[in-house]
């Protein structure tokens, strides 16, 4: 429940920051921000967000793998394969975000 409340708070904060930019016609240009600047700002935020989430997911995966090996040392070889595969999938999400940023720019 606490995690859900933080996500709602973060989402509403992001919406409050973006709302004044699109409040009126020419609002971004009047503030000195063009479409390119807003695009770069959005790209930076999205890459930072994707990297942070991927970092948290990798930490959780490694923690779970260490816990599993500590409970059952005989499964370490089999667990290593799934851990490497899972970490590769998690890292690919950050790389997909980077590719999307370069395609949109």
C-alpha positions as CSV (number, residue, x, y, z in Angstrom):
1,X,0.0,0.0,0.0
2,X,2.8,2.3,0.9
3,X,4.5,1.7,-2.5
4,X,1.2,2.4,-4.3
5,X,0.9,5.7,-2.5
6,X,4.4,6.8,-3.5
7,X,3.7,5.9,-7.1
8,X,0.5,8.0,-7.1
9,X,2.4,10.9,-5.5
10,X,5.2,10.7,-8.0
11,X,2.7,10.5,-10.9
12,X,0.7,13.5,-9.7
13,X,3.9,15.5,-9.2
14,X,5.0,14.7,-12.8
15,X,1.6,15.8,-14.1
16,X,1.8,19.1,-12.1
17,X,5.2,19.8,-13.5
18,X,4.0,19.2,-17.1
19,X,0.7,21.0,-16.9
20,X,1.9,24.6,-17.1
21,X,3.9,23.9,-20.3
22,X,0.7,22.9,-22.2
23,X,-1.7,25.3,-20.4
24,X,-2.0,27.8,-23.2
25,X,-1.0,28.2,-26.8
26,X,2.7,29.1,-27.1
27,X,3.3,28.5,-23.4
28,X,6.5,26.5,-24.0
29,X,7.9,29.1,-26.4
30,X,7.1,32.0,-24.0
31,X,9.1,30.2,-21.3
32,X,12.0,29.9,-23.6
33,X,11.6,26.2,-24.2
34,X,11.2,24.9,-27.7
35,X,10.1,21.5,-28.8
36,X,13.7,20.3,-29.0
37,X,14.4,21.3,-25.5
38,X,11.3,19.7,-24.1
39,X,12.1,16.6,-26.1
40,X,15.6,16.4,-24.6
41,X,14.2,17.0,-21.1
42,X,11.6,14.2,-21.6
43,X,14.3,11.9,-23.0
44,X,16.5,12.6,-20.0
45,X,13.7,11.9,-17.5
46,X,12.7,8.7,-19.3
47,X,16.2,7.4,-19.4
48,X,16.8,8.2,-15.7
49,X,13.5,6.6,-14.8
50,X,14.2,3.5,-16.8
51,X,17.7,3.2,-15.4
52,X,16.5,3.6,-11.9
53,X,13.8,0.9,-12.2
54,X,16.2,-1.5,-14.0
55,X,18.8,-0.9,-11.2
56,X,16.2,-1.7,-8.6
57,X,15.1,-4.8,-10.4
58,X,18.6,-6.1,-10.9
59,X,19.3,-5.6,-7.2
60,X,16.2,-7.5,-6.2
61,X,17.1,-10.3,-8.6
62,X,20.6,-10.7,-7.3
63,X,19.4,-10.5,-3.7
64,X,16.9,-13.3,-4.4
65,X,19.6,-15.4,-6.2
66,X,21.9,-15.0,-3.2
67,X,19.2,-16.0,-0.8
68,X,18.4,-19.0,-2.9
69,X,22.0,-20.2,-3.0
70,X,22.3,-19.6,0.8
71,X,19.3,-21.8,1.4
72,X,20.3,-24.5,-1.1
73,X,24.0,-24.4,-2.2
74,X,23.5,-27.4,-4.5
75,X,21.3,-25.4,-6.9
76,X,23.9,-22.7,-7.5
77,X,24.8,-23.9,-11.1
78,X,21.2,-24.1,-12.2
79,X,20.3,-20.8,-10.6
80,X,23.2,-19.0,-12.3
81,X,21.8,-19.6,-15.7
82,X,18.4,-18.2,-14.8
83,X,20.0,-15.2,-13.0
84,X,22.1,-14.3,-16.0
85,X,19.1,-14.7,-18.3
86,X,16.9,-12.6,-16.1
87,X,19.6,-9.8,-15.7
88,X,20.0,-9.7,-19.5
89,X,16.2,-9.2,-19.9
90,X,16.1,-6.5,-17.3
91,X,19.1,-4.7,-18.9
92,X,17.4,-4.9,-22.3
93,X,14.6,-2.8,-21.0
94,X,17.0,0.1,-20.4
95,X,18.6,-0.4,-23.8
96,X,15.1,-0.4,-25.5
97,X,14.4,2.9,-23.8
98,X,17.7,4.3,-25.1
99,X,16.9,3.1,-28.6
100,X,13.4,4.7,-28.5
101,X,15.0,8.0,-27.4
102,X,17.4,8.0,-30.3
103,X,14.6,7.1,-32.8
104,X,12.3,9.9,-31.5
105,X,15.1,12.5,-31.6
